[in-house]
Amino acid sequence: MLSFSEVEELLPGYLSGELSGEDRTKVDEWRKESPENEALYRESLKAWEVVPLLHEMEQFNSFEALKKVNSRIYKNGFSKWLVNLQKVAAILLLPLLVYSGYLTMRNLSMKKLPEEQVMMQTITSRQGMVTKFSLADGTKVWLNSGSELQFPILFKGKRREVKLRGEAFFEVAKNEKQPFRVNAKELNIDVLGTSFNVISYDDEPQSEVILEKGKVSLFAEKGEIKKDLGTMLPGQRAVFKEESQEVKIEKAEVDKYISWRDGNLIFSDDPMEDVVRRLSRWFNVEIVVNDPEINSYIYTAKFRNETLEQVLKLLKLSAPIDYRIIESKALPDNEFTKQKIYLMKKKI
């Protein structure tokens, strides 16, 4: 009799047709052992069939599509506006509806399985993309460029728990009997039903939480040591330093931190060091500051769909800064280096 972990190992090869001989027979026999096994196989088959569609959905850039349609409105006249809008709605909604339907069917079948057999899923948002989706409990998630969220297909037990790498905005469905927890490296955020933003990149020594609505509790967990870090109220930002295991909670301009969901970048009296970090992630480039004095400059601006070069030109106009762009280069393995931007003080 195959264990669940063995089934997980064999199913991809079975579904792709690459599995043969004794292993394929094992899966055939496992399917016949019980109706539950056959149901799990059929749901796995649905997941396998939807994978190509998910790849297409990840590559679809809704912001660019909307920009193209807006330009056509003016070219084609107002009479064709509704037709264009309907086409865009169909393009945007079809992958999401198919994916949501798949998750719904998946969740219904998973309710019949033992708790230890609940599968985990990981969604990654590609560079330059914002990915929006819903979890099994109705919680809505916006995943920023280059970020990753791991979560169970179905929430069971005393807590709904997810693991974040990068940046995400959560609108948590309220359930007092089953609190929601976000693991962000050593920082944990506990909520019942609320909306908040979390920033927690692997290559940064701190994690941040920005609370829009509701209330959250924070605690740090390192090995077996657990430390209570207090609670947050709407309009506050918490910055957790991993080295000191301390948190600083202060008032914040929430819109500035959550505007990325709608394709906006907002800076409001921000030091250039923070501006550079956010622009690097947003455009997936490496920005090198040649003069440390530049990091202390304060910057205020709002960007919507501007290209990297347009942003750099605006930086140059508003501060004594110049820049140089080094284009990406092809590597032997057909990968490309990141585009590199050098920021320097403007010569007088």
Secondary structure as UniProt FT lines:
FT   HELIX           4..16
FT   HELIX           21..33
FT   HELIX           35..59
FT   HELIX           62..76
FT   HELIX           78..80
FT   HELIX           81..110
FT   TURN            111..112
FT   HELIX           115..117
FT   STRAND          120..124
FT   TURN            127..128
FT   STRAND          131..134
FT   TURN            136..137
FT   STRAND          140..143
FT   TURN            145..146
FT   STRAND          148..152
FT   STRAND          160..171
FT   TURN            176..177
FT   STRAND          180..184
FT   TURN            185..186
FT   STRAND          187..191
FT   STRAND          195..200
FT   TURN            202..203
FT   STRAND          206..213
FT   STRAND          216..222
FT   TURN            223..224
FT   STRAND          225..232
FT   TURN            234..235
FT   STRAND          236..241
FT   TURN            242..245
FT   STRAND          246..251
FT   HELIX           254..258
FT   HELIX           259..262
FT   STRAND          264..271
FT   HELIX           272..283
FT   STRAND          286..289
FT   HELIX           292..296
FT   STRAND          298..304
FT   HELIX           308..318
FT   STRAND          321..326
FT   TURN            332..333
FT   STRAND          340..345
//
